[in-house]
Amino acid sequence: MAPLPETRSQTSAQEYVRLARLQRLDGREELALAILETASRLVTVDASVFYELAQAHAAAGRVTRALAMYDTAIALDPEFIDAHWHRGVLLERRGQIDEALEAWRRSDITRDAYRHSIYLATTLKSTRSTNESLLAEHREWARHHTVAP
């Protein structure tokens, strides 16, 4: 791999993200993290750098750090759908069901039947769910993902 440039102007944040993704695909999580950490110091970063950092930290089992990186990505780009979704996945795994559901709602789950189904199944775990709210959620799913005869 070619050495990374040492000045701010030589490489874009997206190039660092691309390099880090390649390293992650090859199973080199720590190298991917080093590349992304370098990017956060050398270039004007955008939400994608923090999203990739979150992904790398999550893969390495550093959930608290990953959540912080997702939060930073979302702060930079509140419409970053995948950051909301993956943040919710980590929260659900930690048993923070209501927080996960809220993150997933922000990820525009209605665009994807699979994600919306996971959301729907998770609503059953929420202590806030009622029969009425579950029925409304199922109807919302059906409205978005079924084809009328």
TACOR-V524459 format. One record per residue. N is the residue number from 0. RES is the residue in three letters. SS is DSSP state (@ for helix, = for strand, . for the rest). Layout:
[[N;RES;SS] [N;RES;SS]]
This chain:
[[0;MET;.] [1;ALA;.] [2;PRO;.] [3;LEU;.] [4;PRO;.] [5;GLU;.] [6;THR;.] [7;ARG;.] [8;SER;.] [9;GLN;.] [10;THR;.] [11;SER;.] [12;ALA;@] [13;GLN;@] [14;GLU;@] [15;TYR;@] [16;VAL;@] [17;ARG;@] [18;LEU;@] [19;ALA;@] [20;ARG;@] [21;LEU;@] [22;GLN;@] [23;ARG;@] [24;LEU;@] [25;ASP;.] [26;GLY;.] [27;ARG;.] [28;GLU;@] [29;GLU;@] [30;LEU;@] [31;ALA;@] [32;LEU;@] [33;ALA;@] [34;ILE;@] [35;LEU;@] [36;GLU;@] [37;THR;@] [38;ALA;@] [39;SER;@] [40;ARG;@] [41;LEU;@] [42;VAL;.] [43;THR;.] [44;VAL;.] [45;ASP;.] [46;ALA;@] [47;SER;@] [48;VAL;@] [49;PHE;@] [50;TYR;@] [51;GLU;@] [52;LEU;@] [53;ALA;@] [54;GLN;@] [55;ALA;@] [56;HIS;@] [57;ALA;@] [58;ALA;@] [59;ALA;.] [60;GLY;.] [61;ARG;.] [62;VAL;@] [63;THR;@] [64;ARG;@] [65;ALA;@] [66;LEU;@] [67;ALA;@] [68;MET;@] [69;TYR;@] [70;ASP;@] [71;THR;@] [72;ALA;@] [73;ILE;@] [74;ALA;@] [75;LEU;@] [76;ASP;.] [77;PRO;.] [78;GLU;.] [79;PHE;.] [80;ILE;@] [81;ASP;@] [82;ALA;@] [83;HIS;@] [84;TRP;@] [85;HIS;@] [86;ARG;@] [87;GLY;@] [88;VAL;@] [89;LEU;@] [90;LEU;@] [91;GLU;@] [92;ARG;@] [93;ARG;.] [94;GLY;.] [95;GLN;.] [96;ILE;@] [97;ASP;@] [98;GLU;@] [99;ALA;@] [100;LEU;@] [101;GLU;@] [102;ALA;@] [103;TRP;@] [104;ARG;@] [105;ARG;@] [106;SER;.] [107;ASP;.] [108;ILE;@] [109;THR;@] [110;ARG;@] [111;ASP;.] [112;ALA;@] [113;TYR;@] [114;ARG;@] [115;HIS;@] [116;SER;@] [117;ILE;@] [118;TYR;@] [119;LEU;@] [120;ALA;@] [121;THR;@] [122;THR;@] [123;LEU;.] [124;LYS;.] [125;SER;.] [126;THR;.] [127;ARG;.] [128;SER;.] [129;THR;.] [130;ASN;@] [131;GLU;@] [132;SER;@] [133;LEU;@] [134;LEU;@] [135;ALA;@] [136;GLU;@] [137;HIS;@] [138;ARG;@] [139;GLU;@] [140;TRP;@] [141;ALA;@] [142;ARG;@] [143;HIS;@] [144;HIS;@] [145;THR;.] [146;VAL;.] [147;ALA;.] [148;PRO;.]]
